[in-house]
Amino acid sequence: MAAKELFESDEQNQDAYDDLIVSIQAKEQGLSLLIGVCDDLNLREQIIAQYAAELEPEFRTYRVILAGGEPSLRAALYHLVQSEEYLLGGGKAVITVTGVEQLYFLKQGEDRSQQEIFFGYLQWTREALREFPYPIILWVTNQILINLIKKAPDFWSWRKGVFRFLSRKTIAVSRRELEPIRFAFTESEFSGFDDENPYFLPIEDLRKLIEQTEQQRGEKDPSLVTLYLSLGNIYRRRLQHGESQDYKTEQDLAIEYICKAVELQKELGLDRDLASSLNNLASLYESQGRYSEAEPLYIQALALWRKLLGEEHPDVATSLNNLAGLYDSQGRYSEAEPLYIQALALRRKLLGEEHPDVASSLNNLAGLYDSQGRYSEAEPLYIQALALRRKLLG
């Protein structure tokens, strides 16, 4: 695969790649530290494979993966060089360094986090890196990059180039997303970062934090409800916005954590929260085509909303719409139609004629008629939905 095929019409990433290749080939004698930044680990691996193929036979390419227990860049490079006669003889080579993305940001009960140890090594061993006269490409994520600039400024000042590859996929979550579970962090862990920072915390740190809470407080601790829900819903949002590294894996994790929240909510009698969780869990099952598992959850959620809020509430209308959508996707049109109609009527009554949810209901009902070939009934609803959305959204 050529680089142009890898990046297709992505000019910014193509330019970053071209600059990286030029920087490697133009290396002068001495330390040549290049920093690659990419949050999409699959894309990163493709880039590494691409430049490894493109640089041969002029350069031999080597790979070093940092260990979490002892994340020393200098030690990892030293062990590689000592084991390779070609490197000891001064042969032309490029060394790729990965594994930094796996280092924990949180201390996880230790005196220092793995990232803090890594930054400490970088800050105080820069001079020692002079003994490696090769282009060294250190791959980091945006979350690591932000902290590296702050915590290892001396090392950062020696960089020969920074090459940023953009992607919607990421291994991090924002600080804003973690506000509901701020109680689970120390103030020092949560301070010093902009609320808008989208690269605040690696998602694996959050999973590890939940495991520690389970061990320390027991699996029935009420605080776990919020932790489970937050992580499950973070995974759901990542799936919806195309940010997941591995769609199937993160889909399964979203289900796992929301299931844990549901069980605990049932035990603790948290019915209102339970209704939302049941609905979210049902939508995940529906996205996997697991309709028989989704249906009873949508029905339970609808019953709970009716019990808690009465018949006339926007959440009841949403629940009716969700159940109708499930039936619609299965071709169970006669069951879906009355639910769509009820949802539309409720939204008109509660939200007024000019509301985005009313437009969605009109569109959904039109889609149902369209699927059945009832075109004369579908057309005016599509037209109304279009007109409403133009008016409300521009």
SVG drawing of the C-alpha trace seen along z (x, -y; Angstrom):
<svg xmlns="http://www.w3.org/2000/svg" viewBox="-52 -29 83 42">
<polyline fill="none" stroke="black" stroke-width="0.4" points="0.0,0.0 1.4,-3.4 1.2,-6.3 -1.3,-8.1 -3.6,-5.1 -3.2,-5.0 -4.3,-8.6 -6.6,-8.8 -7.8,-12.4 -6.5,-13.3 -4.0,-16.0 -3.0,-17.0 -2.0,-13.4 -0.2,-13.0 1.8,-16.1 2.7,-14.9 3.8,-11.6 5.9,-13.3 7.6,-15.6 8.4,-12.5 10.0,-10.7 12.1,-13.8 13.2,-14.3 14.4,-10.6 16.3,-10.8 17.9,-14.2 19.2,-13.0 22.5,-14.5 25.0,-13.0 24.0,-12.9 20.7,-12.6 17.6,-12.8 14.5,-12.7 11.2,-12.7 7.8,-12.6 4.8,-11.0 1.4,-11.8 -1.6,-9.6 -4.6,-8.6 -5.8,-5.9 -3.5,-3.0 -4.6,-1.1 -3.7,-4.0 -0.4,-4.4 0.5,-0.8 -0.3,-1.3 2.0,-4.4 4.8,-2.5 4.5,0.4 4.4,-2.1 7.6,-4.0 9.4,-0.7 8.7,0.6 9.5,-2.8 12.8,-3.3 14.2,0.1 16.9,0.9 18.5,-2.4 17.5,-2.1 17.0,0.9 14.0,0.5 13.7,1.6 10.9,1.6 11.1,1.0 8.0,1.4 8.3,-0.3 7.5,1.8 5.0,0.5 7.0,1.6 10.2,-0.2 9.3,-2.7 12.8,-4.0 13.4,-5.1 17.2,-5.0 17.2,-1.5 15.0,-0.1 17.2,-1.6 20.3,-0.3 19.0,3.3 18.1,3.2 21.4,1.8 23.4,4.3 21.6,7.2 22.1,6.1 25.5,6.3 24.4,4.1 23.5,1.3 26.7,1.7 28.6,1.3 26.9,-2.0 24.6,-0.9 21.9,-3.2 18.7,-2.5 15.5,-3.9 14.2,-3.0 10.4,-3.1 9.3,-3.4 5.8,-2.5 4.1,-1.4 3.9,-4.8 0.1,-4.8 -0.2,-1.9 1.2,-3.8 -1.3,-4.7 -1.9,-8.4 -3.4,-7.7 -1.2,-6.5 -3.3,-3.4 -2.3,-3.3 1.4,-3.8 3.6,-6.8 4.0,-7.7 2.1,-6.8 3.7,-5.0 3.5,-8.2 5.2,-10.2 8.1,-7.6 8.4,-7.8 8.5,-11.6 11.1,-11.6 13.4,-9.3 13.0,-11.5 13.8,-14.7 17.0,-13.4 18.4,-11.1 18.4,-13.3 22.2,-13.5 22.4,-9.7 20.4,-9.4 23.3,-11.0 24.9,-7.5 22.2,-6.4 23.0,-8.1 19.8,-7.0 16.5,-8.6 14.3,-7.7 10.6,-8.0 8.8,-8.2 5.0,-7.5 2.7,-9.2 -1.0,-10.0 -2.3,-13.5 -2.9,-12.9 0.8,-11.9 2.0,-14.8 0.2,-17.4 1.8,-16.0 5.2,-15.5 5.4,-19.2 4.6,-20.1 6.6,-17.5 9.7,-16.9 10.4,-20.3 14.2,-19.7 13.6,-16.5 10.9,-18.3 13.3,-21.1 15.6,-18.5 12.9,-17.4 13.8,-17.6 10.2,-17.4 6.6,-16.7 4.3,-14.9 0.6,-14.9 -1.7,-12.4 -5.4,-13.3 -8.2,-10.8 -11.5,-10.8 -10.5,-7.5 -8.9,-7.9 -7.9,-6.1 -8.7,-9.1 -11.7,-10.7 -12.3,-14.4 -12.3,-15.9 -15.8,-17.1 -17.0,-13.6 -15.6,-12.7 -17.3,-15.4 -20.0,-13.1 -17.4,-10.8 -15.0,-13.5 -15.4,-12.1 -13.3,-9.1 -10.2,-11.2 -7.8,-13.0 -7.8,-16.8 -4.2,-16.7 -5.2,-14.2 -8.2,-16.4 -6.6,-19.9 -4.4,-21.8 -6.3,-20.8 -8.8,-22.7 -12.3,-21.5 -12.4,-21.3 -9.4,-19.1 -10.6,-16.1 -7.5,-14.1 -7.6,-14.2 -7.5,-10.5 -6.8,-7.2 -9.9,-5.1 -8.0,-2.1 -7.1,-4.2 -10.9,-4.5 -11.4,-0.8 -8.5,-0.2 -9.9,-2.7 -13.3,-0.8 -11.5,2.5 -9.7,0.9 -13.0,-0.5 -14.6,3.0 -11.7,4.5 -11.5,1.8 -15.2,1.2 -16.9,4.4 -19.0,4.9 -22.2,3.6 -20.9,0.1 -23.4,-2.5 -20.6,-4.7 -20.1,-1.9 -23.5,-2.7 -22.2,-6.1 -18.8,-4.7 -20.4,-1.8 -22.9,-4.1 -20.3,-6.7 -17.9,-4.2 -20.7,-2.4 -22.1,-5.6 -18.6,-6.9 -18.3,-3.7 -21.7,-4.3 -20.9,-7.9 -17.5,-6.7 -19.4,-4.2 -21.9,-6.8 -19.2,-9.3 -16.8,-7.0 -14.1,-7.4 -13.7,-3.7 -10.5,-1.9 -12.2,1.5 -16.0,1.2 -17.0,4.7 -14.8,4.7 -16.0,1.4 -19.6,2.3 -19.2,5.4 -17.7,3.3 -20.5,0.8 -23.0,3.6 -20.9,5.1 -20.7,1.9 -24.3,0.9 -25.4,4.4 -23.5,4.0 -25.2,0.7 -28.6,2.2 -28.1,5.0 -26.9,2.6 -29.7,0.1 -32.2,2.9 -30.7,3.9 -30.6,0.3 -34.1,-0.6 -32.9,-3.4 -35.9,-3.2 -35.5,-6.5 -31.9,-5.8 -32.8,-2.2 -35.2,-3.3 -32.5,-5.2 -30.1,-2.4 -32.5,0.2 -33.2,-2.0 -29.5,-2.5 -28.8,1.2 -31.7,2.0 -30.3,-0.3 -26.9,1.5 -28.6,4.9 -30.6,3.4 -27.4,2.2 -26.1,5.7 -29.3,7.1 -30.1,8.8 -33.8,7.8 -35.2,10.5 -32.9,9.2 -33.7,5.5 -37.5,5.8 -38.1,6.7 -35.7,4.0 -37.5,1.3 -40.8,2.5 -39.5,2.4 -38.1,-1.1 -41.5,-2.3 -43.4,-0.8 -41.0,-2.4 -41.3,-5.9 -45.1,-5.6 -45.0,-4.6 -42.6,-7.3 -43.7,-10.2 -47.3,-9.4 -48.5,-9.1 -47.7,-12.6 -44.0,-13.2 -41.3,-13.6 -39.4,-10.6 -42.5,-8.5 -42.7,-9.7 -39.1,-8.9 -39.6,-5.4 -42.6,-4.8 -40.5,-6.0 -37.6,-3.6 -39.9,-0.6 -41.6,-1.5 -38.2,-1.8 -37.3,1.7 -40.5,3.1 -39.9,1.1 -36.4,2.5 -37.9,6.0 -40.6,5.3 -43.3,5.5 -45.1,2.6 -48.5,3.1 -47.0,3.0 -44.7,0.1 -47.3,-2.2 -49.6,-2.9 -46.5,-3.6 -45.0,-6.1 -48.4,-7.8 -48.6,-8.0 -45.1,-9.3 -45.9,-12.0 -49.1,-13.0 -47.4,-13.3 -44.5,-15.3 -46.8,-17.7 -48.8,-18.2 -45.9,-18.5 -43.3,-20.2 -45.4,-22.2 -45.6,-21.9 -42.1,-23.4 -39.6,-21.1 -36.8,-18.9 -38.4,-15.8 -41.6,-16.4 -39.7,-16.6 -38.0,-13.2 -41.4,-11.6 -42.8,-12.8 -39.8,-11.5 -40.0,-8.1 -43.7,-7.6 -43.1,-8.6 -40.3,-6.1 -42.6,-3.4 -45.2,-4.2 -42.5,-4.3 -41.3,-0.8 -44.8,0.5 -45.3,-1.2 -47.9,-3.6 -46.3,-6.5 -49.3,-8.8 -49.3,-8.8 -45.5,-9.0 -45.0,-12.0 -46.8,-14.7 -45.1,-13.6 -41.6,-13.8 -42.5,-17.2 -43.6,-18.4 -40.4,-17.0 -38.2,-18.7 -40.0,-22.0 -39.7,-21.9 -36.1,-21.0 -35.3,-23.8 -37.1,-26.2 -35.5,-25.1 -32.0,-24.1 -31.5,-26.2"/>
</svg>
